[in-house]
Amino acid sequence: MTSTADIFNHFQDYLNADHELREDIRSVVRDLEQTAREIQTALQAIHQPSQCANFIVLCENAKSMFGKAEEQYALLAGKIPENQYYRFNDHWKFVTQRFVYLSALVVYLKEERLISREEVTKFLGVQVKREDGFHLDLDDYLMGILNLTNELSRLAMNAVTAGDYSRPLRISQFIGELDSGFRLLNLKNDALRKRFDGLKYDVKKCEEVVYDLTIRGLVNKEGKVE
């Protein structure tokens, strides 16, 4: 007959193992956060007027740094017990959203288009589909894309300082298209819906930059640089 002490000792063993696993996960996530900071720092140079002609070089440098993140995600995936992704994903969802934003920024700066969810998974070395294991959750992808718009609205303003008058127009169009796309979604996630509500401010910032350029005669009504 199992004693009360034996039952609670078993519970303690379970709690100890769970605590150790969470600490292991936190350790890898801290490394991921450091890698994200390094990539972010490298990309911040896009806001310097002297670097406006070097975006491709900056992006290639940043893209090469994702190799470290891929290794760290592989290590993280190996620590998660089968079918327990959502039990632990609060530990890494915020850093993953940041990596989505960073990879989306790299692709936009190089090709001026939206990165797909599948492309992000290749940057990070994770899966697309839930049934395939450690994957990129759709909510994290969408949140990362929403975070991109704030950085681009900032770039639109700084581009004017650098004398690049056509970039704000292209950014404004791109963010407008994102806004239209998100409006097609019936967002159930409260955090996503709240962040989407903030997208209108990024749209407004870009529209104000374009309006200012237009009334100053720096671009014409067709959106072309004078």
C-alpha positions in Angstrom: 0.0 0.0 0.0 1.4 3.4 -1.0 1.9 5.8 1.8 1.0 9.4 1.8 4.7 10.3 2.0 5.5 8.2 -1.1 2.7 9.9 -3.0 4.0 13.4 -2.2 7.6 12.3 -2.8 6.5 11.3 -6.3 4.9 14.7 -6.8 8.2 16.4 -5.7 10.2 14.3 -8.1 7.8 15.5 -10.9 8.1 19.1 -9.8 11.9 18.9 -9.6 12.1 17.5 -13.1 9.7 20.1 -14.5 11.7 22.9 -12.8 15.0 21.6 -14.3 13.5 21.4 -17.8 12.1 24.9 -17.6 15.5 26.2 -16.4 17.1 24.4 -19.4 14.6 26.0 -21.7 15.2 29.5 -20.2 18.9 29.1 -20.7 18.5 28.5 -24.5 15.9 31.3 -24.7 18.4 33.7 -23.1 20.9 32.7 -25.8 18.2 33.3 -28.5 17.4 36.7 -27.0 21.1 37.6 -27.2 21.3 36.6 -30.9 18.1 38.6 -31.6 19.7 41.6 -30.0 22.9 41.2 -32.1 20.8 41.0 -35.3 18.7 44.0 -34.3 21.9 46.0 -33.6 23.3 45.2 -37.0 20.0 46.3 -38.7 19.7 49.5 -36.8 22.3 51.0 -39.2 19.5 51.3 -41.8 18.4 54.4 -39.9 21.7 56.2 -40.5 21.6 58.5 -43.5 25.1 57.4 -44.5 23.9 53.8 -44.9 20.9 54.3 -47.2 22.9 52.9 -50.1 24.2 49.9 -48.2 21.0 48.1 -47.3 21.8 44.9 -49.2 25.2 44.6 -47.5 23.6 45.2 -44.1 20.9 42.6 -44.8 23.4 40.0 -46.0 25.4 40.5 -42.8 22.2 40.2 -40.7 21.0 37.1 -42.6 24.3 35.3 -41.9 23.7 35.8 -38.2 20.5 33.8 -38.3 22.7 30.6 -38.5 23.3 30.9 -34.8 19.6 31.2 -34.2 18.9 28.1 -36.2 21.4 26.1 -34.1 19.7 27.5 -30.9 16.2 26.6 -32.1 17.4 23.1 -32.8 18.8 22.8 -29.3 15.5 24.2 -27.9 13.4 21.8 -30.0 15.4 18.8 -28.6 14.4 19.8 -25.1 10.7 19.9 -25.6 8.9 16.6 -24.8 6.7 15.2 -27.6 3.3 16.9 -27.8 4.1 19.4 -25.1 4.9 22.4 -27.3 2.1 24.6 -26.0 2.8 23.7 -22.4 6.1 25.6 -22.6 5.8 28.0 -25.6 5.3 31.0 -23.3 9.0 30.8 -22.7 10.0 31.4 -26.4 7.0 33.0 -28.1 8.2 36.6 -27.6 11.7 36.0 -28.9 10.2 34.1 -31.8 8.0 37.1 -32.7 11.1 39.2 -32.6 12.9 36.8 -35.0 9.9 36.9 -37.3 10.0 40.7 -37.4 13.8 40.7 -38.0 13.6 38.2 -40.8 10.7 40.1 -42.3 12.7 43.3 -42.2 15.6 41.7 -44.0 13.4 40.4 -46.8 11.5 43.7 -47.1 14.7 45.7 -47.3 16.1 43.5 -50.0 13.0 42.8 -52.0 10.3 45.1 -50.7 7.7 42.4 -50.2 6.2 40.4 -47.3 8.0 37.4 -46.1 5.9 34.2 -46.0 5.5 32.0 -42.9 7.3 29.2 -44.8 10.3 31.5 -45.4 10.5 32.5 -41.8 10.8 28.8 -40.8 13.7 28.4 -43.1 15.5 31.4 -41.4 14.9 29.7 -38.0 15.2 26.0 -38.9 11.8 25.1 -37.5 8.7 23.5 -38.9 5.6 25.1 -40.5 3.0 22.5 -39.4 2.1 21.7 -35.8 2.0 18.0 -36.5 5.6 18.1 -37.7 7.0 19.1 -34.3 8.6 22.3 -33.1 6.9 24.8 -35.4 6.3 28.5 -36.0 2.9 29.2 -34.5 0.7 31.3 -36.7 -0.1 33.9 -34.0 3.7 34.4 -33.5 4.1 35.0 -37.2 1.3 37.5 -37.4 2.6 39.4 -34.3 6.1 39.6 -35.8 4.7 41.0 -39.0 2.7 43.6 -37.0 5.9 44.6 -35.2 7.6 45.1 -38.6 5.3 48.0 -39.4 6.6 50.2 -36.5 10.1 49.8 -37.7 9.2 50.6 -41.3 7.2 53.8 -40.3 10.4 54.9 -38.5 12.4 54.2 -41.6 10.0 56.2 -43.7 10.7 59.3 -41.6 14.5 58.7 -41.5 14.6 58.2 -45.3 13.5 61.7 -45.8 16.4 63.0 -43.7 18.7 60.9 -46.0 17.2 62.5 -49.1 15.5 59.2 -50.2 12.1 60.6 -51.0 10.7 57.6 -52.9 11.2 55.1 -50.1 8.5 56.6 -47.8 6.0 56.3 -50.7 6.8 52.6 -51.2 6.7 51.9 -47.4 3.4 53.7 -47.1 1.9 51.5 -49.9 3.3 48.3 -48.3 2.0 49.1 -44.8 -1.3 50.0 -46.4 -1.5 46.6 -48.0 -0.7 44.9 -44.7 -3.4 46.9 -43.0 -5.9 45.7 -45.7 -4.7 42.1 -45.3 -5.1 42.1 -41.5 -8.6 43.5 -41.9 -9.6 40.4 -43.7 -8.8 38.3 -40.5 -11.2 37.7 -37.7 -8.6 38.0 -34.9 -9.5 36.0 -31.8 -6.2 36.5 -30.0 -6.5 39.5 -27.7 -2.8 40.5 -27.9 -3.0 40.3 -31.7 -6.1 42.4 -31.9 -4.6 45.0 -29.6 -1.4 45.2 -31.7 -3.5 45.4 -34.9 -5.3 48.4 -33.4 -1.8 50.0 -33.2 -1.2 49.4 -36.9 -3.4 52.4 -37.8 -0.9 54.7 -36.2 1.9 53.3 -38.3 -0.3 53.8 -41.4 -1.0 57.4 -40.3 2.7 58.2 -39.7 3.6 57.1 -43.2 0.7 58.9 -44.8 1.8 62.1 -43.0 5.3 61.7 -44.4 4.0 61.2 -47.9 1.6 64.2 -47.5 4.5 66.4 -46.3 6.7 65.4 -49.2 3.9 66.1 -51.7 3.0 69.6 -50.4 6.7 70.5 -50.4 6.8 69.5 -54.1 9.4 66.7 -53.5 7.1 64.1 -55.1 4.2 64.6 -57.5 0.6 63.4 -57.2 1.5 60.2 -59.1 4.0 59.4 -56.3 7.1 60.1 -58.3 10.1 62.0 -57.1 10.4 65.4 -58.6 
